[in-house]
């Protein structure tokens, strides 16, 4: 890391958490390249589908704890098999 980068990082780390999150988000967005119109459309459709499904029957919704546990099982399970 250059001195300039190190100085910027040191200054950024002094920012309040909300501003650090916003800064990190903006920096990461510059690495993504141009938005994929098809992906944006598909994500919007998926979000709408999930919201509709939830609104029809909220009792089927999973808690964050259950979702997190399932994701961890899937991720760790795959990592352990590698």
N, CA and C atoms as a LAMMPS dump frame, in Angstrom:
ITEM: TIMESTEP
0
ITEM: NUMBER OF ATOMS
246
ITEM: BOX BOUNDS ff ff ff
-5.0000000000000000e+02 5.0000000000000000e+02
-5.0000000000000000e+02 5.0000000000000000e+02
-5.0000000000000000e+02 5.0000000000000000e+02
ITEM: ATOMS id mol type element x y z
1 1 1 N 0.859 -1.165 0
2 1 2 C 0 0 0
3 1 3 C 0.905 1.228 0
4 2 1 N 0.578 2.181 -0.837
5 2 2 C 1.389 3.398 -0.916
6 2 3 C 1.152 4.264 0.324
7 3 1 N 2.032 5.239 0.51
8 3 2 C 1.867 6.162 1.636
9 3 3 C 0.551 6.925 1.507
10 4 1 N 0.225 7.295 0.283
11 4 2 C -1.03 8.025 0.049
12 4 3 C -2.227 7.162 0.456
13 5 1 N -2.215 5.897 0.034
14 5 2 C -3.3 4.981 0.381
15 5 3 C -3.371 4.78 1.886
16 6 1 N -2.218 4.608 2.518
17 6 2 C -2.181 4.41 3.968
18 6 3 C -2.749 5.621 4.69
19 7 1 N -2.416 6.824 4.202
20 7 2 C -2.928 8.06 4.811
21 7 3 C -4.451 8.126 4.665
22 8 1 N -4.952 7.789 3.47
23 8 2 C -6.397 7.794 3.246
24 8 3 C -7.092 6.782 4.155
25 9 1 N -6.502 5.603 4.291
26 9 2 C -7.077 4.58 5.151
27 9 3 C -7.108 5.048 6.599
28 10 1 N -6.02 5.62 7.065
29 10 2 C -5.955 6.113 8.442
30 10 3 C -7.046 7.155 8.684
31 11 1 N -7.209 8.068 7.748
32 11 2 C -8.245 9.096 7.877
33 11 3 C -9.639 8.48 7.81
34 12 1 N -9.841 7.528 6.909
35 12 2 C -11.15 6.884 6.759
36 12 3 C -11.543 6.138 8.027
37 13 1 N -10.58 5.514 8.688
38 13 2 C -10.871 4.764 9.904
39 13 3 C -11.305 5.666 11.06
40 14 1 N -11.057 6.946 10.943
41 14 2 C -11.482 7.9 11.973
42 14 3 C -12.931 8.358 11.777
43 15 1 N -13.505 8.034 10.621
44 15 2 C -14.882 8.431 10.335
45 15 3 C -15.856 7.63 11.2
46 16 1 N -17.044 8.203 11.441
47 16 2 C -18.077 7.428 12.136
48 16 3 C -18.451 6.201 11.3
49 17 1 N -18.974 5.186 11.955
50 17 2 C -19.281 3.917 11.283
51 17 3 C -20.145 4.106 10.044
52 18 1 N -21.199 4.909 10.145
53 18 2 C -22.097 5.101 9.006
54 18 3 C -21.343 5.654 7.797
55 19 1 N -20.464 6.593 8.031
56 19 2 C -19.7 7.173 6.923
57 19 3 C -18.691 6.171 6.367
58 20 1 N -18.101 5.332 7.226
59 20 2 C -17.186 4.293 6.735
60 20 3 C -17.918 3.301 5.855
61 21 1 N -19.145 2.934 6.262
62 21 2 C -19.946 2.004 5.461
63 21 3 C -20.249 2.622 4.096
64 22 1 N -20.655 3.882 4.093
65 22 2 C -20.963 4.55 2.827
66 22 3 C -19.723 4.639 1.94
67 23 1 N -18.59 4.977 2.533
68 23 2 C -17.346 5.078 1.774
69 23 3 C -16.945 3.718 1.202
70 24 1 N -17.014 2.686 2.025
71 24 2 C -16.674 1.337 1.566
72 24 3 C -17.592 0.905 0.436
73 25 1 N -18.868 1.201 0.58
74 25 2 C -19.838 0.837 -0.452
75 25 3 C -19.514 1.527 -1.777
76 26 1 N -19.202 2.79 -1.697
77 26 2 C -18.874 3.534 -2.92
78 26 3 C -17.591 3 -3.558
79 27 1 N -16.596 2.685 -2.742
80 27 2 C -15.35 2.147 -3.282
81 27 3 C -15.582 0.786 -3.939
82 28 1 N -16.324 -0.081 -3.265
83 28 2 C -16.609 -1.4 -3.831
84 28 3 C -17.404 -1.298 -5.132
85 29 1 N -18.308 -0.352 -5.191
86 29 2 C -19.126 -0.185 -6.394
87 29 3 C -18.258 0.154 -7.607
88 30 1 N -17.13 0.815 -7.396
89 30 2 C -16.259 1.161 -8.523
90 30 3 C -15.562 -0.06 -9.096
91 31 1 N -15.541 -1.17 -8.345
92 31 2 C -14.882 -2.39 -8.809
93 31 3 C -15.822 -3.318 -9.564
94 32 1 N -17.108 -3.044 -9.482
95 32 2 C -18.107 -3.926 -10.077
96 32 3 C -18.232 -3.794 -11.586
97 33 1 N -17.784 -2.703 -12.135
98 33 2 C -17.979 -2.476 -13.556
99 33 3 C -19.381 -1.938 -13.809
100 34 1 N -19.742 -1.807 -15.06
101 34 2 C -21.062 -1.244 -15.372
102 34 3 C -22.183 -2.189 -14.926
103 35 1 N -23.321 -1.61 -14.545
104 35 2 C -24.438 -2.446 -14.111
105 35 3 C -24.941 -3.339 -15.245
106 36 1 N -25.359 -4.522 -14.9
107 36 2 C -25.911 -5.466 -15.862
108 36 3 C -27.427 -5.282 -15.856
109 37 1 N -27.958 -4.722 -16.922
110 37 2 C -29.392 -4.412 -16.996
111 37 3 C -30.246 -5.662 -16.799
112 38 1 N -29.828 -6.772 -17.376
113 38 2 C -30.592 -8.012 -17.223
114 38 3 C -30.601 -8.479 -15.773
115 39 1 N -29.451 -8.398 -15.118
116 39 2 C -29.365 -8.819 -13.718
117 39 3 C -30.232 -7.918 -12.845
118 40 1 N -30.181 -6.625 -13.093
119 40 2 C -31 -5.684 -12.312
120 40 3 C -32.484 -6.037 -12.452
121 41 1 N -32.903 -6.317 -13.675
122 41 2 C -34.294 -6.662 -13.933
123 41 3 C -34.672 -7.963 -13.225
124 42 1 N -33.798 -8.955 -13.324
125 42 2 C -34.067 -10.246 -12.686
126 42 3 C -34.117 -10.123 -11.164
127 43 1 N -33.218 -9.325 -10.587
128 43 2 C -33.253 -9.131 -9.139
129 43 3 C -34.535 -8.426 -8.719
130 44 1 N -34.953 -7.432 -9.47
131 44 2 C -36.197 -6.718 -9.152
132 44 3 C -37.382 -7.682 -9.185
133 45 1 N -37.399 -8.57 -10.182
134 45 2 C -38.474 -9.562 -10.276
135 45 3 C -38.429 -10.542 -9.103
136 46 1 N -37.227 -10.963 -8.729
137 46 2 C -37.076 -11.901 -7.613
138 46 3 C -37.52 -11.265 -6.296
139 47 1 N -37.15 -10.021 -6.102
140 47 2 C -37.565 -9.308 -4.887
141 47 3 C -39.082 -9.191 -4.841
142 48 1 N -39.679 -8.829 -5.96
143 48 2 C -41.141 -8.709 -6.021
144 48 3 C -41.804 -10.063 -5.745
145 49 1 N -41.239 -11.148 -6.3
146 49 2 C -41.785 -12.489 -6.077
147 49 3 C -41.718 -12.874 -4.608
148 50 1 N -40.584 -12.613 -3.988
149 50 2 C -40.418 -12.965 -2.575
150 50 3 C -41.344 -12.143 -1.686
151 51 1 N -41.486 -10.868 -2.001
152 51 2 C -42.382 -10.017 -1.218
153 51 3 C -43.82 -10.491 -1.357
154 52 1 N -44.212 -10.832 -2.569
155 52 2 C -45.566 -11.33 -2.814
156 52 3 C -45.8 -12.624 -2.032
157 53 1 N -44.825 -13.514 -2.062
158 53 2 C -44.92 -14.785 -1.339
159 53 3 C -45.067 -14.531 0.168
160 54 1 N -44.3 -13.609 0.684
161 54 2 C -44.375 -13.287 2.111
162 54 3 C -45.734 -12.693 2.458
163 55 1 N -46.206 -11.771 1.629
164 55 2 C -47.486 -11.108 1.918
165 55 3 C -48.651 -12.091 1.867
166 56 1 N -48.556 -13.119 1.043
167 56 2 C -49.616 -14.13 0.967
168 56 3 C -49.667 -14.969 2.241
169 57 1 N -48.501 -15.279 2.819
170 57 2 C -48.476 -16.115 4.015
171 57 3 C -47.225 -15.819 4.84
172 58 1 N -47.281 -14.775 5.688
173 58 2 C -46.115 -14.409 6.503
174 58 3 C -45.666 -15.52 7.452
175 59 1 N -46.555 -16.46 7.771
176 59 2 C -46.188 -17.525 8.717
177 59 3 C -45.11 -18.453 8.16
178 60 1 N -44.91 -18.442 6.834
179 60 2 C -43.899 -19.296 6.218
180 60 3 C -42.512 -18.658 6.229
181 61 1 N -42.444 -17.413 6.675
182 61 2 C -41.161 -16.707 6.683
183 61 3 C -40.216 -17.329 7.705
184 62 1 N -38.933 -17.381 7.352
185 62 2 C -37.923 -17.898 8.256
186 62 3 C -37.312 -16.75 9.055
187 63 1 N -36.955 -17.023 10.293
188 63 2 C -36.269 -16.01 11.089
189 63 3 C -34.842 -15.863 10.578
190 64 1 N -34.228 -14.735 10.89
191 64 2 C -32.845 -14.506 10.485
192 64 3 C -31.936 -15.586 11.08
193 65 1 N -32.184 -15.98 12.316
194 65 2 C -31.35 -17.008 12.946
195 65 3 C -31.375 -18.312 12.153
196 66 1 N -32.562 -18.722 11.681
197 66 2 C -32.661 -19.952 10.887
198 66 3 C -31.958 -19.808 9.541
199 67 1 N -32.163 -18.681 8.908
200 67 2 C -31.533 -18.443 7.604
201 67 3 C -30.013 -18.424 7.754
202 68 1 N -29.535 -17.714 8.758
203 68 2 C -28.095 -17.625 8.988
204 68 3 C -27.502 -19.011 9.249
205 69 1 N -28.169 -19.8 10.075
206 69 2 C -27.686 -21.155 10.376
207 69 3 C -27.637 -22.01 9.112
208 70 1 N -28.657 -21.911 8.266
209 70 2 C -28.684 -22.69 7.022
210 70 3 C -27.546 -22.267 6.103
211 71 1 N -27.331 -20.962 5.987
212 71 2 C -26.252 -20.458 5.127
213 71 3 C -24.905 -20.938 5.652
214 72 1 N -24.726 -20.85 6.962
215 72 2 C -23.457 -21.301 7.542
216 72 3 C -23.23 -22.787 7.293
217 73 1 N -24.272 -23.592 7.419
218 73 2 C -24.149 -25.031 7.143
219 73 3 C -23.746 -25.263 5.69
220 74 1 N -24.407 -24.532 4.787
221 74 2 C -24.119 -24.711 3.363
222 74 3 C -22.702 -24.255 3.023
223 75 1 N -22.296 -23.116 3.555
224 75 2 C -20.962 -22.585 3.256
225 75 3 C -19.889 -23.452 3.886
226 76 1 N -20.036 -23.756 5.174
227 76 2 C -19.02 -24.555 5.85
228 76 3 C -18.999 -25.97 5.311
229 77 1 N -20.152 -26.48 4.97
230 77 2 C -20.212 -27.833 4.402
231 77 3 C -19.426 -27.908 3.104
232 78 1 N -19.578 -26.884 2.253
233 78 2 C -18.874 -26.868 0.976
234 78 3 C -17.382 -26.667 1.197
235 79 1 N -16.997 -25.802 2.156
236 79 2 C -15.576 -25.545 2.413
237 79 3 C -14.891 -26.794 2.949
238 80 1 N -15.575 -27.541 3.801
239 80 2 C -14.985 -28.74 4.388
240 80 3 C -14.807 -29.849 3.367
241 81 1 N -15.612 -29.827 2.293
242 81 2 C -15.52 -30.854 1.262
243 81 3 C -14.396 -30.571 0.282
244 82 1 N -13.912 -29.308 0.269
245 82 2 C -12.863 -28.918 -0.693
246 82 3 C -11.53 -29.53 -0.347
